[in-house]
């Protein structure tokens, strides 16, 4: 466990030192997540866990939201709250039916996300990397879309 934490901290540190343009590790399928998928665009970042009932209910809504947003500069990404990695992350993502990208490396430090012990929690991050909202509990695609549109109108 300590080794995993050390590796995660080393990766996060390297990303922070390099600034924009660095990749964000890998996804649930082991594919590299290129910086252009997250940098300079709005993000919906959802934290979930396999044991979380509301997370399971919310996944189809987030899948639908990701489909709605795929042609816009807004990305939907997930992060496993329990920090599972590799095949375990892939299996957990598949069990929940997640079709959006799940980041294997938690970007919480990069975006200075407030810590939450409540799941699910969804953060809306603007195209400058600033957290604009923290949505606690189960969300709907329509609700997140309305919040995104309201925040973008203020931008």
C-alpha positions in Angstrom: 0.0 0.0 0.0 2.8 2.4 0.9 4.5 1.6 -2.4 1.3 2.4 -4.3 1.0 5.7 -2.5 4.6 6.6 -3.2 4.2 5.8 -6.9 0.9 7.9 -7.0 2.6 10.8 -5.3 5.6 10.6 -7.7 3.3 10.7 -10.7 1.3 13.6 -9.3 4.5 15.5 -8.4 5.8 15.0 -11.9 2.6 16.3 -13.4 2.6 19.4 -11.1 6.2 20.2 -11.9 5.7 19.9 -15.6 2.6 22.1 -15.7 0.2 22.0 -18.6 0.8 19.6 -21.5 1.6 16.5 -19.4 -0.5 13.4 -19.6 -2.8 12.4 -16.9 -1.7 8.8 -16.4 -3.9 6.0 -17.7 -7.5 5.1 -17.8 -9.4 2.0 -16.7 -8.3 0.2 -19.8 -4.6 1.0 -19.4 -4.7 3.6 -22.2 -2.7 6.9 -21.8 -4.9 9.9 -21.0 -3.4 12.7 -23.0 -3.4 16.3 -21.6 -5.5 17.7 -24.4 -8.4 15.6 -23.1 -8.5 17.5 -19.8 -6.5 20.8 -20.2 -8.3 24.0 -21.3 -11.8 22.5 -21.2 -14.6 22.2 -18.8 -14.6 18.9 -16.8 -17.2 16.9 -14.9 -15.1 14.8 -12.5 -17.0 12.1 -10.6 -15.7 10.1 -7.6 -17.4 6.7 -7.2 -16.9 3.4 -5.5 -18.1 -0.1 -6.3 -19.8 -0.4 -2.8 -21.7 2.9 -3.1 -25.4 2.3 -4.0 -26.0 5.9 -5.2 -22.9 5.7 -7.4 -24.3 2.6 -9.1 -27.6 4.4 -9.7 -25.8 7.5 -11.0 -23.6 5.8 -13.6 -26.2 5.5 -16.4 -26.8 9.3 -16.0 -23.1 10.1 -16.3 -22.8 7.8 -19.3 -25.6 9.7 -20.9 -24.0 13.0 -20.0 -20.7 11.9 -21.5 -22.5 10.9 -24.7 -24.3 14.3 -24.8 -21.0 16.2 -24.3 -18.7 14.2 -26.6 -18.7 16.8 -29.4 -18.2 19.8 -27.0 -15.1 21.0 -25.0 -16.5 19.3 -21.9 -15.1 16.0 -20.6 -16.8 13.6 -18.2 -14.2 11.6 -16.1 -14.4 9.3 -13.1 -12.1 8.5 -10.3 -12.4 5.5 -8.1 -12.6 6.6 -4.5 -10.8 3.5 -3.2 -7.8 4.1 -5.6 -8.1 0.6 -7.2 -5.6 0.2 -10.1 -5.0 -1.9 -13.1 -7.2 -4.9 -13.8 -9.1 -4.3 -10.5 -10.1 -0.8 -11.8 -11.1 -2.2 -15.2 -13.3 -4.9 -13.5 -14.9 -2.4 -11.1 -15.7 0.0 -13.9 -17.2 -2.8 -16.0 -19.3 -4.0 -13.1 -20.8 -0.6 -12.7 -21.3 -0.2 -16.5 -19.1 2.9 -16.7 -18.5 3.9 -20.3 -16.9 7.3 -19.7 -13.1 7.6 -18.9 -12.0 6.6 -15.4 -8.6 8.1 -14.4 -6.4 5.6 -12.7 -4.4 8.5 -11.1 -6.5 10.8 -8.9 -6.1 14.4 -10.1 -7.4 15.9 -6.8 -4.1 17.7 -6.0 -3.7 19.1 -9.5 -7.1 20.7 -9.3 -7.0 21.5 -5.6 -10.2 19.6 -5.0 -11.8 19.9 -1.6 -11.7 16.5 0.2 -15.1 14.7 0.5 -16.0 11.6 2.5 -19.4 11.6 0.9 -20.1 9.6 -2.3 -20.9 10.1 -4.9 -19.3 13.6 -5.3 -19.0 15.4 -8.6 -16.8 18.4 -9.3 -17.3 20.9 -12.1 -14.0 22.4 -13.2 -13.7 25.2 -15.6 -11.4 25.6 -18.6 -8.8 27.3 -16.5 -8.6 24.4 -14.0 -10.6 26.1 -11.3 -13.3 24.2 -9.3 -16.6 25.9 -9.9 -18.9 23.6 -8.0 -19.0 20.5 -5.8 -22.2 18.4 -6.3 -22.8 16.1 -3.4 -24.9 12.9 -3.8 -26.5 11.3 -6.8 -26.8 13.5 -9.9 -28.8 13.3 -13.1 -27.5 14.1 -16.6 -30.1 16.9 -16.9 -29.1 18.4 -13.5 -25.4 18.4 -14.3 -26.1 19.9 -17.7 -28.2 22.7 -16.2 -25.4 23.4 -13.7 -22.7 23.4 -16.4 -24.8 25.8 -18.6 -25.4 28.2 -15.7 -21.7 28.2 -14.7 -20.6 28.7 -18.3 -23.0 31.6 -18.7 -21.3 33.3 -15.8 -17.9 32.7 -17.2 
